[in-house]
């Protein structure tokens, strides 16, 4: 039964991905065309580039959904993670309310990681979106830190599968109310919101 449910979910996801792709294509094409008609340094061009970047991220998410629907393993490649984080933060800064301050400490500018950049972007957007929701009423500080760390043997014993050596750590914190314990226990359950 579980296998049938997963197959049905994969079929549904594939159909949604196809429809979503049909919605994104005119956005991408018309945004690219509009960029030809405005001066490159105008505020409108900056906004259009944000729209195009978001639409292209949407296309990458459609690929992820398609990968899921076909039960494929996600490909990882060398990624300069600071660029992915900075792109996500630029998008967030333009979309979050002014009473939520974003502070970033990018201390791993040249670090490379083996990852899917779309997944990193998506995780960061989700974490920051949740943080912003927690501060929507009263405002607050959203802090994103990217730094190089070294995992030693003592840390390895706490996390099976982890190997000692150099890593890049991405941390998102906020001054919101926090997550209730009952919710905290379920945050990694599939489809829990």
N, C-alpha and C positions, 0 to 999 in steps of 0.2 A: 504493500500500500504506500509506504513511504517513497519507494522508487517511482510509482505511478504519480504521486503528488509532485515530486521533483520534475518529472517529465512534463506534466501539465503546466507547472510553473515556468519551465523553460520555454514551452510553446507560447504561453502568454507573454513572457518577457520578449521573445523574438518578434511577436506581432506588435507590441508596444514600441520596440526599438525601430521597426520599419516605419510606423506612423510618425514617430518623433523625428526620424531622419527626414521625412517628407516635409515636416514643419520647419526644420532647421535650414534646409537647402535654400529656400527663397530669402531667408534672413542673411545668410552668408553672402549669397550672390548680390543682393541689393545693397548690402552694406559695403561690399567691395566696390560696386559701381558708384555709390555715393561718395566714397573716399576720393575718386577721381575728380569729382566736381567741387571739392572744397580745398582751400589752402591747407597745406600739410601741418602748419603750426597753429591753426585756428582751434578754439575750444570745441567746435563741432567735430573736427577731425579727431581730437582726443577722445570725445565721447563715442564716435563711430568705431575707433580702434578698440575701445572697451567692449562695445557690442560684438564686434568681430571676434575678439578674444574669447568672450563668453560663449558665443555660438560655436566656435571651434572646440572649446572645452566640452560643450554639449555633444558635438560629434564624437569626441573621444569617449564620452560616457556611453553613447549609443554602442560604440564598439565593445565596451565592457559588458553591456547588457547582452549583446550578441554573443560574446565569448561565454557568458554565463549560460545563455540559452542552449549553447552547443556543448556545455560542460568542458570547455578547454581550459588549460592552465594559462594564467596571465603572463605575458612576456615581460621580463625585466631587462633593462639596459642601463649603461652608465649614464647618470644624470647629475648635472650640477644643481644640487638641491636648493641652493640659495636663490637661484633664478626662479624656480617654481614657487618658493615661499614668497618672494618679492612680488611676483605676478599676482598671486592670490591676495596679498595684503593691499596691493594697489586697487584691486577690484573691491575689496571690503571697505577701504577708506572712502570710496566714492558711493558706497551703498548703505553704510551704517549711519544711524542718527548721530548728530553732532555732539550730543551729551555722552557718547561713548568714545573715550579716548583710546586710540590704538598706539601701543608702544612696542617697537620691535628692536630686538638685539640680535642682529645677524653677525655672528662671530665665526662662521664657517663659510666664508665667501667662495673659496675655491674647492671645497670638499665635493668629492664625487661619491655617489652611492649607486648600488644596483637596485633599480626600482622602476615602477611604471609611473611616469610623471603625472598622468591623469589621476591615478589613485591617490598620490600624495596631495595633489591639489584638492581633490574631493574630500579627503580626510580633514585637511586644514580648513576648508570652507565649512564643513559640518561642525567641527569643533568650535570654530569662531562664531558660526551662526547660533549654536546653542548657547555660547557665552553671551552673545548679544541679547538673546531672548531672556537670559537670566538678569540682564541689566536694563532691559527696555524701559521700565518705569522710572527708576531712580538714576540711571546712568552709571558710569564707573569706568574702570580701567581694564582693557583687554591687552594682555602682554603675550607676545610671541617671541620665543628665544630659539635660536639655532646655534648649537655649539658643538665642538669636537670634544669627545670624552674617551677615556680608555677604560675598558671593562677588565677587571682583574679576576683572578681565580676565585676569590671569595664571592664576587658578584655572580659568577658563572654557576656556583652551587645553588643559588636562589632561583635561577631560571633555566630549566632544562632546555637543551638545544642551543643555548647561547655559547659563543666561543669567546675566549679572552682576546683582546686586541682593540684597535681603534674603531670608534663608531661616531656617528653624528646623531645628536639628540635634539629632537624638536619638542619644545614644551609650549603649551598653551595654558594660560591661567587668566582668571577674571576675578573681579570683586563682587560678583553676584551672590545670591542667597545660598548657593550650594545645592547639591542633589540629595533629596531625602533617602535614607537608608533603604527603604522598601523599593525605590526606583533603582538605586545603585546596584542592587543585586541582579537586576534584569537588563542592564544597559547593553550587554553583549548578546542577549538573546536575539535570534533572527527575527526581523520584522517588528521588534518592540519599538514603540515610539513614546 
